[in-house]
Amino acid sequence: MTRATGGVFGASPAGHPELPDGARVRVASEQHAVRERTADAGLGSDLLDRTERLVGVPSLSGEEATLADLLEGELRAASHLRVFRIGDNLVARTELGRPERVVLAGHLDTVPGAQGVRREPDRVVGLGAADMKGGLAVLWWLAAVSTAPSVDATFVFYTCEEVSHERSGLEEVYRTRPELLAGDVALLLEPTAAIVEAGCQGVLHLEVVLAGRRAHTARPWTGVNAIHRLAPLLAAISNRPTREVPLDGCTYREALEAVDVSGGIAGNVVPDRVRLSLNHRFAPDRNAEGASEALARELGELIGPEDQLVVRSTAPAARPELSHPALAALVRASGSPARAKLGWTDVARFAGWGTPAANFGPGEPTLAHTAGEWVSRDDLVSTATTLRALLERGWSEVPAPTASPLAASQERGSGEEGLCR
């Protein structure tokens, strides 16, 4: 029988005409691996180039117009996309009539910090590189190459994520054209080291006001020192057991931290009032009202009828939703177990609009907002190839990788979040 030529079962690889079948397969596999590494190197350079260009454009919250201009020009050059600009927010969509749609989103703004960008062989260093211009570079590349995806895709570049809730560019788009954000599932390209981070914890900002009674510091026994009354409350907060909540295989770990304190009248007066600000991260098994009520019960013995516990602001939690087929496929394709998101992200906003969502993007989350922030080639490539597979094959067709892409990057992780098993 004449053996067909080409591929693993074709002619022996060049230079190895007499190899037995097993060795021939191994050589062909090695050649395939070389081709994949070459392709990854080209993609990695492209993504590093895009990231370097984005980091080089300052885009503090409320000052994203120049960056939006750059990306709008690039997106409008792609004939397969419909592009909308609302303020300095950009939405680019494929409209192929597919039965399913994925929304992929990232924020344009950064926190304040030293500007500048430095390119290194395998990473880009600079303000916003991890949070989240590396993610924007992946979005930009995906928008350019997704000419005929199996699912329709919406690419969202939005403003003012790093500031107050009401300034969010996502909210601006939703108020103006909510249909542009509709989809079966949403993915936020926040820095997660190319590991799926499921849901997010909610946030309560609270203020405790403890009352005392004024007196002269020479005769403190005639008054009540409100600042001294903080001691047992701070001890209770510091020593409280961590509440861990398993949901959908993920473990969420709640936190309560004192973040600011103020009080005092004069150097010779016993203070009659002190204010303590608290930040509480609560698991997605509770809403903000339930978390506030639980905290009031927990601290109730230390807060008297003359004192106050006031909720200043809230942000909702989002459940992990890993049973959704798209999110299950993303976890499978990433090659790593998902983990709980302990911080807050716009996943909660999409969940509030009825769209299951998750976090998945390049960059170590622990580098966000730090000096010397960077994003690696490996994370960029891993995120881009995983998301492209999801778009090209659809979530019913995405297989688990035979080996985790760029496994060293994914195994490193940050250890920040609770693993989902």
MIVOFI-87148 format. One record per residue: residue in one letter; x, y, z of N, C-alpha, C in turn. Coordinates in steps of 0.001 Angstrom, whole numbers, plus 524288, in hexadecimal, padded with zeros to 5 digits. Layout:
aXYZXYZXYZ
...
END
This chain:
m803617FB57800008000080000800008037B804CE80000
t8021B808957FCCD8051F80D677FCA08033981116800DE
r806E2812F7804078057081682808418047F81BFB80614
a8003A81E65807CF7FF15823BA8060E803408276780810
t8041B82BA6805478081182F70806EC80589833DA809E1
g808CA8365680D3D806F683AF381018804C2839898155B
g8059583CF4819428035683C4D81E6B806408382B82188
v804358372182615806BC83371829A48070782E0E8274A
f802F682C8682468802DD8273C8223A804BA8271A81C99
g8074B82B3D81ABE8095B82B638157580F05829D081565
a811E782C0C811C08176582AB38113881A5682C2C81622
s81EB382989816F1821DA82AB781B7A823728306581B52
p823E9832EC81FE2825A78385081FFE82ADC838D081D36
a82BA583D6C81AE68306C83E47817DA8352E83CEE81B17
g838C3839F8818B083D8C8389281B5583D1A833B181E9D
h8386E8313581ECF837A782C8B82208834AC8286681EFC
p83683826BD81A438336F8233B816F0832F481DC281923
e8366E81C2C81C9483659816C281E538344481628823E0
l831FF81A5B826128303381A0A82B7A82B928165082BEE
p82B3A813368302C826848101F83126821F0813A983265
d81D368114C8323C8187781478832CA8187D817CD837B4
g819D68157083C3181996818588411E81D3181D0284122
a821FF81C4B83F30825A9820AA83F07823E0824C283B27
r8218D822F9836BC81FB3826A3832CD81B6F82A2783515
v817F4827D583825813D082AE583AA18161F82ED183E6C
r81A1882D2E8416E81C7A830C58452681F148355B84264
v821D18343B83E14824658386C83B2D8205983C26838E8
a81C2D839F58369F8180683D4E8347D815A5840A9838BC
s814F583E6983D61812C984163841C28166A845CC8434F
e81B8A844B28434881F4E848C58449A81F4584D1C84087
q81EC884BA283B8F81E8C84F968376E819AC852F3837FC
h8155A850768395D810848536683A3A811308573683ECA
a813CB85570842E5814AD858D68476A817FD85D8C845EE
v81BF485CA38428681F3A860F6840BA81BF1864EC83DB7
r8187E862F283A448152186687837488119C869AD83AEE
e80F8B8671283EFD80C2A869D6842B380F3B86E01845A5
r8140986CAE8473D817398708884A078187D8752F84685
t819748741F8419581A858785A83DDD815C287BE183D44
a811288796E83CCD80C5787C8583C5F80B6C87FB184146
d80C4987D47845E680B9A8801284AD080F5E884A684B3D
a8142E883E28494B8180088820849848162B88CC484645
g8140B88BB8841998120788FF083E5C80D72892AD840DF
l809D988FA4843038055B891F1845AF80726894FC84A7B
g80AE5892C484D6480CD18956F8520D80F2789ABC850C3
s8122789AFE84C88814728A00184AF98103F8A3EB84973
d80C458A20E846A9807EB8A5748451D8052F8A7A2849F4
l804098A44084DB18013B8A5F38525E804928A992855BE
l809A58A8868560B80D178AC11858EC80D478B1678563E
d80D6F8B1688510080D608B65C84E1E808698B97A84F5F
r804088B6D784F307FF178B982850457FEED8BB90855DA
t800B18B85985993800B68BA0085F0A8043E8BEB485FD1
e808EA8BE8585D7E80C8F8C2EC85DF980A168C7F085BDB
r807708C77E85781804FB8CC2185530800BA8CE4F858C4
l7FD9B8CADD85B217F95B8CC9485E887FB728CEEE86397
v7FF608CC6B865E7801978CE7986AC2804168D3CE869CD
g806068D4A98650F808778D9AB863C1804B38DE3486352
v7FF988DD21863867FBA78E14F8634A7F9478E205868BB
p7FA5C8E64986B767F8098E71B870A77F2188E7298704D
s7EF8C8E4C6874297E9CD8E489874077E7A78E4378798E
l7E8C18E83787CAB7E6778E878881DD7E0828E8B188173
s7DDED8E73E8858C7D8338E742885967D6228ECAE8842A
g7D2BF8ECD58803C7D0A38F1C387E517D3F48F44487A26
e7D8858F1EC878F77DC188F4208750F7DD868EFF087104
e7D9A48ECF986F557DA9B8E88B86BD87D9D98E9CF86614
a7D8B68EEB9864BD7D72B8F00885F657DB658EE9D85B63
t7E04E8EFBD85C917E4818EEAF858CB7E5028E8D5857C5
l7E4B18E5BD85BDA7E4F98E01185B2F7E0338DE1985838
a7DBA68E03F859677D6ED8DEBA856937D7638E022850C4
d7D9B58E49984F967DA7C8E62984A1F7DDDD8E22984746
l7E2268E097849C07E5B78DCCA8475E7E2D38D7BE84612
l7E01D8D5A4849F17DD768D0A0849327D8DF8D11A8456B
e7D6228D5838457E7D1C78D62C841DC7D3AB8D5EC83C3B
g7D8178D87583B227DA358D83D835DA7DB968D2BA83434
e7DDE68CFBC837B57DF548CA5A836847DA7A8C6F9835A9
l7D6908C798838FC7D1E08C461838997CEB68C5AA833B5
r7CE5D8CAA0832617CB4A8CC1A82DBF7CDDE8CA4B828AF
a7D2E98C91B828F17D5988C718824487D43F8C16A8232A
a7D19B8BED6826E37D0288B951826407CAA48B90982403
s7CA1F8B74181F2D7C5178B75F81C757C11D8B39681EC1
h7C2E48AFBD821CE7BF418ABE7823FA7BCD08ADBD8290F
l7BE218B26582AE27BC208B46182FD97B8988B91482F05
r7B4808B96C832317B17F8BE48832B87B3608C0E7837B0
v7B4C38C5D48373F7B73E8C89383B977B3C48CD1D83D4D
f7B3218CD8D842707AFFA8D1B5844C47B35E8D48B848C6
r7B2F08D9AA848F17B5A58DCBC84CF87B19D8DFC78500A
i7B1AA8DF0A8551F7AE2D8E1D0858B17B1A68E47C85CB2
g7B21D8E9AF85C4A7B60C8EC6685F647BB678EA8085DA3
d7BE808E8B4861517C3918E662860047C37E8E076860A2
n7BED58DE37860A97BE358D888860D87BD898D67585B4A
l7BFDB8D1FB85A327BF8E8CF97855077BD118CA3485571
v7B99C8C907851CD7B7468C3D98514F7B7ED8C22284BA5
a7BA8A8BDBD84AD57BB3D8BB88845987B8BE8B62284582
r7B5818B51D841887B26E8B04C841797B2D08AD8B83C32
t7B30D8A85B83C6A7B1DF8A54D837BA7ABF68A49B83792
e7A9C08A49A832F37A4148A3F3832607A32089FFC82E0F
l7A44289B1682F617A3EF896C682BB079EFF8938782C63
g79BAD8951183001796DB8922F830E2797A488D0A833B2
r79BF788C7F8368C79CCA887B583986798D78876183E02
p7976D8829A83F9E793908821C843CC7959E883998492D
e79ACC8840B849C979D168853B84EDF7A0CF889D884E4B
r7A15588CD6852847A4C68916A852727A7DF891B585789
v7ACF0892D2856F67B06E893AA85B687B1CF8997285BA2
v7B17989BBE860417B33F8A118861267B8918A0CB863D5
l7BC7C8A35A8618C7C1B18A39D863DB7C2E58A953864F4
a7C4618AA94869BB7C4BC8B01286B437C9A58B13086E65
g7CB8B8B5FD86DCD7CFFF8B7CB870D37CFDE8BDB18716B
h7D2218BFAB875AA7D1EA8C54B876AE7D6C78C809874AE
l7D5FC8CCC4872AF7DA218CFE1870687DD618D2BA8747D
d7DB398D3C1879087DDCA8D73C87CBE7E19C8D46A8804C
t7E5338D780882777E8DC8D5A28866A7E8748D91888B3C
v7EAA38D73488F767EB388DA798941A7EF9C8DE6089328
p7F0038E2858964E7F46E8E626895BF7F99C8E372896F1
g7FDC08E56E89499802EE8E34789583806CB8E55089187
a80BA28E3A58921480FBF8E56888E8480EC58E33A88910
q80EC68E6B28852B80DE58E51087FCA812FE8E30887D6F
g812828E085878F78170D8DE618764B816658D8948755C
v819378D69D8717E818CB8D1178701B81E3C8CF0A86EDF
r81F3E8CA2E870628243E8C7A886F39823338C24086CFC
r825698C14086873824D38BC24865EB829868B8BD86750
e8286D8B41E8693082C6C8B03E86A3F82B608AB8C866C3
p82F0C8A7D38665882E428A38C862A5829218A09C86347
d8277189FC386820822CE89C90868FD81E9889F4386C2F
r81EDF8A46886C9581ACF8A72486F7D81AE48ACEF86E39
v816958AF8D86FB5816328B53986F578156A8B74F874D7
v8186D8BB4E876358183F8BDA487B6A816238C32D87AEE
g812808C48D87E528107B8C9E487E4480B2E8CA34880E2
l809878CEF08820C804898CFCC884B08000D8CD7E8818F
g7FD0C8CA08883FB7F8908C7AE881657F9DA8C2E887E26
a7FECF8C13687E078002A8BCBA87ABE7FD048B7EB87C37
a7FC968B6D8881487F9728B268883107F3B48B3E288391
d7F2AC8B87F885917ED478BA14886A67EBE48BEF188381
m7E9F48BE8087E947E9A48B98F87BE97EAA78BA2C8761B
k7EF028BCCD874E87F01B8BDB486F5C7F2038B8CC86C9D
g7F41C8B50586F847F5138AFEF86D2B7EFFB8AD6986B72
g7EBEF8ADCE86EBC7E6CE8ABD286D427E4878AEB6868A0
l7E5538B3E3868637E3768B6EA863E47E6438B54485EE8
a7EB5B8B40A85F527EE438B24085AB17EBF88AD25858A0
v7EA888A9A185C237E8188A4B385A837E2D08A5CA857FC
l7DFB38A94485A507DA9E8AAAA858037DB518ACE985283
w7DEFA8B06F851F87E0148B2EA84CE87E18A8AEC8848E3
w7E5088AB3484A547E6AC8A710846B67E21D8A37B84562
l7DF108A1E5849487DA9789E7C848437D6AF8A11984497
a7D5B98A620845807D2128A8E6842127D4028A8E483C73
a7D9238A94983BB67DB4E8A975836707DB0C8A433833AE
v7DBE789FEF8368C7DC5589ACA834047D733897CB833ED
s7D34A89986836D77CE5D89698837367CAC289813832B4
t7CC338967682DF77C92A897DC829577C47B8944B8287D
a7C4C988F7582A447C07388BC68297E7C00E8881782E23
p7BF2F88A37832CD7BEE3886D78376B7B9FB883758375F
s7BA1887F2F83A657B58087BC383ACD7B13787E3283E23
v7B2BF881E3841857AEF7884D58449B7AFF088A9984379
d7ABD588DBC8437B7ACA889353842D37AF8C895808478D
a7B29289996846AA7B5D289BD784ACD7B4EE8A1AF84B21
t7B4DD8A39E84FED7B49B8A938850FF7B96E8AAAE85423
f7BC618AE7F852337C12C8B041854C17C02C8B5B1856FE
v7C0C68B63785C207BF658BB0E85ED37C44A8BD5486162
f7C5608C245860207C9B98C52D8626E7C73E8C9D38654E
y7C7878C9ED86A797C4698CDBD86D5D7C7AE8D0DB8713E
t7C5758D536872EE7C83A8D9068762B7C6D88D86887BF0
c7CA188DAD587F2F7C8E28DC03884AE7C76D8D73F887F8
e7CA6D8D3058875E7C9998CE8B88AD27CC2E8CF5B89013
e7D0688D27B890297D38D8D306894DE7D1738D719898AA
v7CCF08D965897807CAC18DD8189AD07C53A8DBF789C84
s7C23D8DFBA89E3D7BD358DE9C8A0A87B9668DBF589CE2
h7B5E58D8ED89F387B22A8D5B389C577AF218D8D389845
e7AD5C8DD67899BB7A9DD8E0568963E7ACB98E2888917D
r7B1DD8E2B78918B7B4D28E4BE88D0F7B6338E0808891A
s7B4E58DBBD88A337B6798D75C886D87B4AF8D80E88139
g7B8418D72787D8E7B6DD8D746878137B3168D3038768A
l7B3618CE8F8792A7AF8C8CA68878257AA0E8CC5087957
e7A9788CF1B87DA57A4508D13C87F007A28B8D53587AF0
e7A6278D84A878F37A4D58DC26874ED7A2CC8D97487005
v7A5728D54C86E617A39E8D264869C879E5B8CFDD86AE5
y79DC88CD9886F84798E98CAD7870D0794428CE97870FD
r795278D34B8730B790EA8D7228733278F5F8D8E686DB4
t7933E8D93686A30792518DB5C864FC7909A8D7438610A
r793728D2EB860CB792578CEC885CFD792F88C96B85F9F
p78F678C7EC86308790158C303865F9790808BE3F8626E
e78E1F8BE7085DD078E4C8B9E785A56793D88B8B48587B
l797508BCA28589D79CB18BBB9856E779FB68B83B85AAF
l79DE68B7DF85F7F7A0978B4B18636A79DFC8AF6986444
a799E88AE48861477971F8A954861F679A6E8A4CD85FF2
g79A0F8A06C862B379CDD89BBF8610879B54897228645B
d79D0D89286862BC79BF788DCC865C979FA788D4C86A67
v7A44C88F80869D97A83488F3D86DF77ABE7893D286D38
a7AE4F895AB871817B20889A048713A7B72289868873D1
l7BB7489A11871767C0A589907873937C37689E368744C
l7C54D89F338790B7C8458A3DC87A4F7CE0B8A27687A3C
l7D1208A53D8771E7D6A58A3EF876977D9F88A68C87AC6
e7D8078A67087F907DB0A8A838884147DFC68A4B1884D0
p7E3F58A696887507E8888A33F888167E75C89EA088BB5
t7E7F9899E6889997E7178952088CAA7EB638911988BC8
a7EFB7892A08893E7F3EC88F00887D57F1EA88AAA88448
a7EE2F88BF2880DE7EBF78884287D107E9678839587FB5
i7E7138847D8842A7E40C88092887037DE93882D0887D6
v7DA9787FA8887247D54588183887E87D464882BF88DAC
e7D2B98878A88EC37D135889088940A7CB54889EF893FD
a7C89C886C08970D7C2EF8865A896A27C03A88A3289A45
g7BC1188CB08982D7B8E68903889B4C7BC208949789D98
c7BA46896C08A1EA7BD6289A758A4F87BA9589B6A8AA22
q7BD9889D198ADF57BB4A89E738B3007B91B8A3FC8B2CB
g7B5328A4F08B6177B2EF8AA1F8B67A7B5E68AD788BA5C
v7B4818B2828BA807B74E8B6478BDC47B36E8B9918C0DE
l7B4938BA338C5D97B1DC8BDFC8C9227B5D78C1D98CB3D
h7B4CA8C6DA8CAAF7B7C48CAE48CD6B7B4438CCE08D1D4
l7B61F8CC2A8D69A7B2FA8CD878DB2B7B5DA8D1768DE94
e7B2D88D4228E1D37B5198D7BA8E59E7B2A78D6A78EAEF
v7B5FD8D5DF8EEC47B4468D5478F4367B5878DA5A8F70A
v7B1AD8DC948F9B07B2758E1438FCD67B1708DFC390283
l7B57F8E014905AB7B4FC8DEDE90B3D7B4B08E3EE90E56
a7B10F8E418911FF7B0318E8C7915237B31D8E86D91A52
g7B4738ECEE91C737B6D48ED47921A17B48C8F1F692486
r7B7718F3FE928657B5B18F8B192B2D7BA798FC1D92C31
r7BA309010492A907BE9D9048F92B047C01890584930B7
a7C5249063F931717C71E907A29369C7CC98909DB935F5
h7CEA690C3993A187D40790E1693A0E7D79B9096893ADA
t7DC039096F9380F7DF8D904F9938867E2099049493DEB
a7E1B4908BD940FF7E39890854946617DFCC90556949D5
r7DAF4904FF9482C7D6E99022D94B2E7D3EC8FE8594782
p7D69C8FAAE9451B7D4118F7609412B7CFB28F3FE94362
w7CFD48F2F39487B7CBBC8EFAD94ABE7C6618F23F94AB5
t7C6398F74C9498B7C12B8F9F7949397BEC68F995943BB
g7C1A68F751940237BFA68F6AF93ACF7C02F8F112938F9
v7BF318F03C933FF7BFDE8EB20931697C2F68EC0892C69
n7C7788E99192BFB7CAE08EA4E927737C8FF8E6E9922E9
a7C6F18E97091EEA7C4D68E68A91A707C9258E38F91796
i7CDCD8E5C99174B7D2108E315914A07D3908DE2091780
h7D3AB8DE4F91CAF7D4DA8D99B91FAF7D0D18D55691EBA
r7CC188D6D891D7F7C8038D2F791C8E7C9068CFE191786
l7CC808D1DE9143B7CDD68CEFC90F837D0CB8C9EF910A5
a7D38D8C9C5915137D7168C560916107D4648C010915A2
p7D00E8BF1B9186D7CD9C8B9F6917EC7CB4D8B8F691280
l7C9798BD1C90FDE7C74E8BC7890AA07CB9F8BAEA906CC
l7D0178BD95907037D46D8BC3A9038B7D6868B6C7904AE
a7D68F8B54B909A37D8548B00690AFF7D4A48ABEE908B9
a7CF8E8AD02909097CBBB8A94F906E77CC588A8D490101
i7CD418AD348FE587CDF18AD178F8A87D2EF8AA2C8F73D
s7D71F8AB508FA147DC238A8DA8F8E77DC168A2FB8F9CC
n7D9228A13F8FDBA7D93B89BB88FF3E7D49A898948FD32
r7D12D89B068FA277CC8C898338F8627CE26893B68F4CD
p7CB9188F418F54C7CCD888AD88F1D57CB4588C138EC39
t7CE5588A1F8E8957CD2988AEE8E3087C896887828E174
r7C4C0889E28DF0F7C04E886E58DD087C1A08850A8D78B
e7C1A987FE88D6BC7C2BB87D9F8D1A27BDC487B1C8CF8E
v7BC8487C508CAB07B78F87AA48C8657B8AC877AB8C35D
p7B77A872888C32C7B81D86FA18BE447B35C870648BAB9
l7B45D871DB8B5DF7B034872848B2017B227870708ACCA
d7AF4386CE28AA7F7B09A86AEB8A54B7B636868DB8A520
g7B7E88669F8A9947BD26864848A9DA7C15D8687C8AB1F
c7BFF186D758ABB37C3B2871968ACFD7C32B8731B8B2B3
t7C7698749B8B5207C74B876568BA8F7C83087C358BAC9
y7C42F87F098BC837C48F884AB8BD427C5FD885BA8C2F5
r7C9A48894F8C3CF7CB8288A9D8C90A7CA328904C8CA36
e7C6C8891148CDE97C52A896618CF347C96E8993A8D244
a7C90B89E5D8D25A7CCD48A18D8D5337CA208A6638D75B
l7CBF48A8228DBE47CA228AD008DE417CEF28AFE38E03D
e7CFC88B4988DE387D46B8B7878DF957D3078BD1D8E121
a7D5968BF098E5497D5568C4948E69A7D9018C7828E2F3
v7D70A8CB928E0607DA308CE438DC6D7DB118D40A8DDA1
d7D8408D63C8E1687D9188DBBA8E2C17D6AE8DCC08E818
v7D9038E0668EAFB7D6E48E1E38F0127D7D48E7B58F0E5
s7D40C8EA478F3467D4A68EFD88F46E7D1C28F11A8F974
g7D3E48F4C28FC647D16F8F659901497D4F58FA2890428
g7D2FB8FC2B908697D5FF8FFDC90B817D4319056E90AC1
i7D4CC9087B90EED7D30D90DEF90EDF7D7AB9119890FB9
a7DA8A910B6913E37DF21913E1915337E2A7910A8918B3
g7E760912799195B7EB2B90F7691C557E9EA90EE792212
n7E63C911EB924167E4E091196929A87DF1F9104E92A83
v7DC9E90DE2926977D70F90C90926FD7D648906C192612
v7D38190424929947D1E98FEB3928BA7CDE98FEAD92441
p7CEF08FBCD920077CB7D8FC1291B717C6448F96591C64
d7C2348FBB691A3D7BCF58F98991ADF7BAFF8F6DD915ED
r7BE5D8F65E911F57BCA88F3D790D1D7C16F8F1E290A26
v7C0DB8ED4C907BB7C4EC8EB3B904567C24E8E8628FFD5
r7C4948E8E08FB2C7C2728E6608F67E7C6508E24D8F48C
l7C45B8DDB98F3637C7878D96F8F1627C5338D7A48EC35
s7C8638D7AA8E80F7C68E8D5CE8E2F97C8268D0238E245
l7C47E8CCF98E0467C5598C7668DF797C4648C5FB8D9CB
n7C7688C23A8D7DF7C69F8C0058D2AF7C58E8BA378D35E
h7C1108B87E8D17A7BF768B3068D2197BEBC8B0908CCBE
r7C1838AC438CBBE7C0E48A9318C6F57BDA68A4668C855
f7B90E8A3F38C5EF7B57F89FC08C7587B4A389BFE8C2D1
a7B3B2897128C4367B338892DE8C05C7AE1E893458BD50
p7ADE6890D08B8B57A93D8914B8B55E7A47688E4A8B73D
d7A4AF88BCF8BBCD79FE8889708BDE379C7C88D788C08F
r79E62892528C0FA79B6B8967E8C37B79B0989B248BFC6
n796D089E228C06C796938A3398BDE2798888A7528C1C0
a798C58AC2C8C00279AF48B03F8C357797C48B0EE8C850
e7929D8B09E8C7E578F498B1458CC84790408ACD98D066
g7908B8A8068CE737917D8A3A08D1EC796D08A3E78D482
a79ACD8A5A48D1947A00A8A6248D3CB7A02E8AA598D7FD
s79D6A8AEAE8D70A79D348B2E98DAE679A778B1258DFE5
e7962F8AE5B8DF4E793528AC7B8E3EB796938A8938E703
a799608A5268E45179CA58A1568E6FC7A1048A4048EA08
l7A3488A8108E7BC7A77C8AADE8EA5A7A56C8ADE18EF11
a7A0C98B0168EE9D79E748B2E08F30A79D7C8AF2D8F79A
r79BC08AA668F66579AFC8A6908FA9B7A0308A5148FD1A
e7A41C8A4728F9EA7A9388A2BC8FBCF7ABB38A6CC8FF6B
l7AB1D8ABC38FE0B7AD9F8AFE5901137A9E88B277904F8
g7A5288B08A905447A10E8B31E908447A2638B42190DF0
e7A5138B0779108B7A6428B12D916107AA188B5989170E
l7AD038B7279131B7B0F78BB38913B67AF188C087911D2
i7AA6B8C0B090FA17A8368C58F90DA67A3278C6969109E
g7A3348CAA4913E479EC48CBAE9174379A908CEE99149F
p796388CFDB9176B791E08D2DD91529793568D87C913E9
e797608DA8E91679799128DFE39156879CE88E035910D0
d79E778DBA690ECE7A2408DB6790A8879F6D8DAB590552
q7A2728DAC9901197A0378DA348FBDC7A3768D6568F8AC
l7A0CA8D33E8F5847A3428D0008F1867A08B8D15A8EC68
v7A3568D3EF8E8E37A0FB8D6168E4297A3A08D3AC8DF5F
v7A0788D1D78DBA37A2838CFE98D6AA7A3068D48D8D2FC
r7A7D98D59D8D1577A8D48DA178CDF37A8428D8BD8C82C
s7A9E88D40F8C6A27A9528D27B8C12E7A99E8CC958C0D2
t7A78E8CA7C8BC9E7A7888C4D18BBCE7A8CA8C3988B61F
a7AAC18BEEE8B5457AB558BCC68B0037A9C68B70E8B056
p7A67E8B5298ACE07A4628AFE28AD5E7A8778ABBA8AC23
a7A7A78A71B8AE437AAD18A28D8ACE57A88789FF38A80D
a7AB8789C598A5C87A9AE899488A14D7AAFC893918A244
r7A7348902A8A15E7A81388A988A2157AB968887A89DBF
p7AE2E8840889EA67B1FF8822389AD47AFBD8804A895A5
e7AB2887DE8895957A88687C5D890AF7ABD5878BE88D4B
l7AF1D8757688FB07B2938722188C927AFB786DA9889E1
s7AAC286CDD88B197A7C1868E3888567A60186ABD882EF
h7A67386FE3881E27A513871C287CAB7A8C286F38878BC
p7A6BA86D35874557AA1386A5B870AC7AEBB86D8086EB0
a7AE108729186DD17B266875BA86BDE7B6B28763586FF1
l7B53387709874DF7B92087796878F97BBAD8725D87A2C
a7B89D86E25879F07BAEE868F387AA27BED7867D18764B
a7BD8B86954871787C11F8688086D147C60686BCB86DAC
l7C57A8709486FAD7CA03873EF870707CDB98719F87477
v7CB9886FAC878C17CEE886D2487CB47D1B58687B87A4D
r7CECA86565877577D10D860BF874E47D5728624A8711F
a7D4828664386DF57D85F867DD86A167DD2386A6586C93
s7DC7286CDB871147E0DC86F828739C7E4D686BAB875C4
g7E31F866D7876CF7E6AE862EB878CB7E7DA8636B87E94
s7E541866E9881537E615867AA886F07E0D2867EB889B5
p7E08C8661A88E9C7DBA4866AE891817DA6986C6789267
a7D56B86DA8892747D3CF87306893997D4AF8742E8995B
r7D4668793089AAD7D4C587ABC8A02A7D0FE87F398A131
a7CFA087FE88A6167CBF9884038A7937CE8F889568A731
k7CBAA88D278A54D7CD948928A8A5397CC3C8950A8AA6E
l7D03D896868AD627CF53898BB8B2927CE7E89E9C8B260
g7D0658A1258AE4F7CF6A8A6B38ADA27CA468A79A8AADA
w7C9558AC8C8A9667C48F8ADF28A6847C6128AF728A0FD
t7C3048ADB389D2C7C3C28AF4E897BC7BE6F8B0358953F
d7BE958B1F2890557B9C08B2F588D767B6E18ADF388BE8
v7B8F68A97388D497B5EB8A49D88CEF7B0BC8A54C88FCD
a7B0DF8A806894407AC178A8E3897477A8378AC4489452
r7AA2A8B0018914E7A6AB8B35488E3F7A3C58B01288A26
f7A6BD8ACC38874C7A4348A975883667A06A8A5A7885FD
a7A1DE8A37688A7679E5489FEB88D39799438A2B188EA6
g799B68A79C890457950E8AAA78918C791948ABA388CD8
w793DA8AB998882F790D48AC368835A78EFA8A6F98813D
g78FFB8A2C08841D78E1189D9D88292791AB89A8787F10
t796A989C1787EA979A628996187B4C79E7A8969E87E9C
p79EDC8917087E647A30C88EB8881387A855890B987F69
a7AC088913A883147B104893A0881A97B56489167884FA
a7BA36892118830B7BEDF89060885DE7C365893EA88466
n7C78F89398887767CC5B89688886877D065892E588417
f7D2FF894B587FE37D70D8919087D627DA788951A87A1B
g7DF448960387BD47E2A289980878E77E857898C687A46
p7EBC889B5E877697F16889AEE878637F31D89E8087CD2
g7F76889D0B87F647F9948A0518837D7F87389E2D888E3
e7FC5D89EA088C4A7FBB689CFA891B27F8378A0D98949A
p7F40489F16897167F09F8A2C3899E17F3668A5A189E43
t7F75B8A3348A0A37FA1E8A5CC8A4EB7FD8D8AA4A8A30C
l7FE638AAC689DDD8017F8AF1789BC97FE328B3ED89AAD
a7F90F8B36589A9D7F5AB8B7D48995F7F6AF8BC5589D2B
h7F7398C10789B077F7DD8C5DF89DFE7FD248C64B8A0B6
t800D48C2DC89F8E805EE8C3188A216809CA8C60D89EAE
a80E0E8C7EE8A116812538CA3789E178151C8C5CE89B2B
g8169C8C6D78965B819378C2CE893548159B8BEA189141
e810A98BFDA890B080CBA8BC2E88EA880E528BA1188950
w80D738B4FA8885780EF08B2AD8835380B398AE4B881CE
v80B798ACDC87CD48087B8A86D87AD680C148A5498774D
s80B978A01B8778480F3F89CB4874C780D2A89ADE86F80
r810CE8998586C0F80F7C897268671180C388923B867E1
d80DCA88EE686B9380B15889F286C678055A88AC586DBE
d8044788E688715A7FED688F6E872CD7FBBE8918B86E2D
l7FE188950386B267FB658973D866A27F9F9892FE862B4
v7FDB588F9F861757FCC388B8785D9D7F8CD8879B85F9A
s7F95088602864887F5B38822A866B47F01B88431866AF
t7EF6588915868557EA2488B5F8685C7E7FA88BCA862D6
a7EB2888DAE85F377E95788E84859D97E7DF8896585736
t7EB2088567857B27E9FC8807E855087E54A87DB28576F
t7E4B487E1285C867E03387B9D85F107DB2387E3B85D5E
l7DB0E8836C85D5B7D6498863185BD77D5278859085603
r7D9368855C852CF7D83D8849584D387D5CB87F3884C46
a7D7A687B3D84F207D5568760584E8F7CF948761785008
l7CE4487901854257C8CA87959855D27C57987BEB85196
l7C7788801084F277C47F882CB84B1C7C42787F9984615
e7C85787D0F844A27C86B87A4883FA07C5698752783FCD
r7C57C8728A8443D7C31286D61844987BDC986D7084757
g7BCB68719484A557B7F38718584D767B8CD86E3B8524B
w7B5AE86F0B856407B6D786C7985B3A7B586866B285B57
s7B288864D48579E7B17085F2E857937B5E185C1C85520
e7B97E85ED48526B7BD9A85C2784F847C30B85CFA851C1
v7C39986013855E37C8CC86143857DF7CABC85CC785B38
p7CF0285A23859A97D10D855D685CC17D4C9857C1860F7
a7D5E585464864B27DA1885585868597DF41854DA86585
p7E31A85830866987E8278579B864077EAE6852B4865DD
t7EDFC85049862627F0F884BAE863F67F4FA84D248680D
a7F6F6851DD867C97FA438540E86BE27F8BE859BF86C62
s7F8AC85BA7871227F71286106871FA7FA76864B186EC8
p7F82A8682886B867FB5886BC2868787FE8286F3E86C07
l8038C86F7B86AD880710872AA86DF9806718716A873BD
a8070786C4D874E9805C686A5687A1F808C686D1087E63
a80D8986E7F87D5B81097870FE8817980DFB875F388359
s80BC2878F487FAA8091987DBF881228045987C9688474
q801588789D882F27FC7D87789885B57FD83874F388AF5
e801738719888B3F8029586F1789032804938730689427
r8072A87727892188093087B15895AB804B787D87898B9
g800D087FBB895D27FC598822F8984E7FE048861B89C6B
s7FA4D8884889F267FB9588C008A33A7FA5E889E78A892
g7F732885C38A8D27F58C883DE8ADE47F1BF887858B094
e7EFD688B7F8ADB27EC9088F7C8B0297E72688D798B152
e7E51188A2D8ADF27DF90888CD8AE437DEDB883348B020
g7D9F8881D18B1747D8C087C938B33F7D7C8878ED8AEC1
l7DAB7874B28AE6E7DA358710D8AA077D4E086E758A9F7
c7D2E686D998A5487CE2186A9A8A4767CFAB8651C8A2ED
r7CDBF861548A59A7CF1485BE98A4787CA26858E38A2F6
END
